[in-house]
Amino acid sequence: MTVEDVARKMLELKILPRFMMLVFTGVYIYCILWFTGLSVEETTAERAALISVVTGAATGSLAVWLNSEKH
């Protein structure tokens, strides 16, 4: 089996995009757990905005990934 065969098989199975979504999901869960662990005094508008942006990015990434899986 050559390197080209391995690369072709990886592209066919879409390993890299699936791995990237797995990592992004883990980071997203970690961010949510971090934010929910903050006390009321530690919660700021900036931190809430960060979670909002991360949630939007996760939603957008998931939508793009699911749409690309249909093809």
Backbone hydrogen bonds in HBPLUS format (Angstrom, degrees):
<---DONOR---> <-ACCEPTOR-->    atom                        ^
c    i                          cat <-CA-CA->   ^        H-A-AA   ^      H-
h    n   atom  resd res      DA  || num        DHA   H-A  angle D-A-AA Bond
n    s   type  num  typ     dist DA aas  dist angle  dist       angle   num
A0006-VAL N   A0002-THR O   3.11 MM   4  6.48 156.9  2.17 147.6 153.5     1
A0007-ALA N   A0003-VAL O   2.88 MM   4  6.12 163.8  1.90 152.5 157.0     2
A0008-ARG N   A0004-GLU O   2.88 MM   4  6.00 156.6  1.93 144.7 151.4     3
A0009-LYS N   A0005-ASP O   2.93 MM   4  6.12 154.7  2.00 144.9 151.7     4
A0010-MET N   A0006-VAL O   2.89 MM   4  6.17 154.6  1.96 150.4 157.4     5
A0011-LEU N   A0007-ALA O   3.00 MM   4  6.24 155.4  2.06 147.3 153.6     6
A0012-GLU N   A0008-ARG O   2.90 MM   4  6.10 151.9  1.97 143.3 151.8     7
A0013-LEU N   A0009-LYS O   2.93 MM   4  6.14 154.6  1.99 148.7 154.5     8
A0014-LYS N   A0010-MET O   2.97 MM   4  5.92 115.6  2.40 132.9 148.3     9
A0015-ILE N   A0010-MET O   3.32 MM   5  5.69 160.8  2.36 150.5 155.8    10
A0014-LYS N   A0011-LEU O   3.26 MM   3  4.95 144.5  2.40  91.3 101.6    11
A0018-ARG N   A0014-LYS O   3.39 MM   4  6.42 157.2  2.44 141.0 147.4    12
A0019-PHE N   A0015-ILE O   2.88 MM   4  6.05 154.7  1.94 153.7 161.4    13
A0020-MET N   A0016-LEU O   2.89 MM   4  6.07 160.8  1.93 155.0 160.2    14
A0021-MET N   A0017-PRO O   3.00 MM   4  6.21 155.3  2.06 144.1 150.2    15
A0022-LEU N   A0018-ARG O   3.03 MM   4  6.22 150.2  2.12 141.1 149.4    16
A0023-VAL N   A0019-PHE O   2.95 MM   4  6.24 160.0  1.99 153.0 157.6    17
A0024-PHE N   A0020-MET O   2.89 MM   4  6.06 165.2  1.91 150.1 154.7    18
A0025-THR N   A0021-MET O   2.89 MM   4  5.96 153.4  1.96 143.0 150.0    19
A0026-GLY N   A0022-LEU O   3.08 MM   4  6.32 154.4  2.14 143.4 149.9    20
A0027-VAL N   A0023-VAL O   2.97 MM   4  6.29 158.9  2.01 154.0 159.5    21
A0028-TYR N   A0024-PHE O   2.88 MM   4  6.05 155.6  1.94 146.2 153.4    22
A0029-ILE N   A0025-THR O   2.94 MM   4  6.16 162.4  1.97 150.8 154.9    23
A0030-TYR N   A0026-GLY O   2.99 MM   4  6.18 156.9  2.04 145.2 151.8    24
A0031-CYS N   A0027-VAL O   2.93 MM   4  6.19 155.5  1.99 148.9 155.1    25
A0032-ILE N   A0028-TYR O   3.00 MM   4  6.29 161.9  2.03 153.6 158.0    26
A0033-LEU N   A0029-ILE O   2.93 MM   4  6.15 161.9  1.97 151.4 156.4    27
A0034-TRP N   A0030-TYR O   2.90 MM   4  6.08 153.8  1.97 146.5 154.1    28
A0035-PHE N   A0031-CYS O   2.96 MM   4  6.19 163.5  1.99 151.6 155.4    29
A0036-THR N   A0032-ILE O   2.94 MM   4  6.12 163.9  1.96 153.2 157.5    30
A0037-GLY N   A0033-LEU O   3.07 MM   4  6.08 128.8  2.35 135.3 147.4    31
A0037-GLY N   A0034-TRP O   3.21 MM   3  5.20 136.3  2.41  94.6 106.8    32
A0038-LEU N   A0035-PHE O   3.20 MM   3  5.45 163.0  2.23 107.4 112.6    33
A0042-GLU N   A0039-SER O   3.13 MM   3  5.23 128.8  2.40  97.6 110.7    34
A0043-THR N   A0039-SER O   3.17 MM   4  6.39 129.7  2.43 144.9 157.7    35
A0048-ALA N   A0044-THR O   3.03 MM   4  6.29 157.5  2.08 147.7 154.2    36
A0049-ALA N   A0045-ALA O   2.85 MM   4  6.03 149.7  1.94 143.0 151.6    37
A0050-LEU N   A0046-GLU O   2.95 MM   4  6.22 150.4  2.04 142.9 150.8    38
A0051-ILE N   A0047-ARG O   3.13 MM   4  6.42 161.0  2.16 147.9 151.4    39
A0052-SER N   A0048-ALA O   2.96 MM   4  6.19 150.5  2.05 142.5 151.4    40
A0053-VAL N   A0049-ALA O   2.89 MM   4  6.16 156.8  1.94 152.7 157.9    41
A0054-VAL N   A0050-LEU O   2.93 MM   4  6.16 163.6  1.95 153.5 158.2    42
A0055-THR N   A0051-ILE O   2.87 MM   4  5.96 156.0  1.93 145.4 152.2    43
A0056-GLY N   A0052-SER O   2.97 MM   4  6.16 155.8  2.03 143.7 150.4    44
A0057-ALA N   A0053-VAL O   2.90 MM   4  6.13 156.3  1.96 148.8 155.3    45
A0058-ALA N   A0054-VAL O   2.91 MM   4  6.10 154.4  1.97 145.0 152.2    46
A0059-THR N   A0055-THR O   2.91 MM   4  6.11 159.4  1.96 148.7 154.2    47
A0060-GLY N   A0056-GLY O   2.92 MM   4  6.09 163.9  1.94 148.5 153.1    48
A0061-SER N   A0057-ALA O   2.86 MM   4  5.95 162.0  1.89 147.6 153.1    49
A0062-LEU N   A0058-ALA O   2.95 MM   4  6.04 160.7  1.99 145.7 151.2    50
A0063-ALA N   A0059-THR O   2.99 MM   4  6.18 158.1  2.04 146.6 152.8    51
A0064-VAL N   A0060-GLY O   2.97 MM   4  6.20 164.2  2.00 152.5 156.3    52
A0065-TRP N   A0061-SER O   2.89 MM   4  6.01 162.9  1.91 149.8 155.3    53
A0066-LEU N   A0062-LEU O   2.86 MM   4  5.97 166.1  1.88 151.7 155.6    54
A0067-ASN N   A0063-ALA O   2.99 MM   4  6.08 153.9  2.06 143.0 150.4    55
A0068-SER N   A0064-VAL O   2.96 MM   4  6.16 148.4  2.06 145.0 153.5    56
A0069-GLU N   A0065-TRP O   3.02 MM   4  6.24 134.7  2.23 142.2 154.3    57
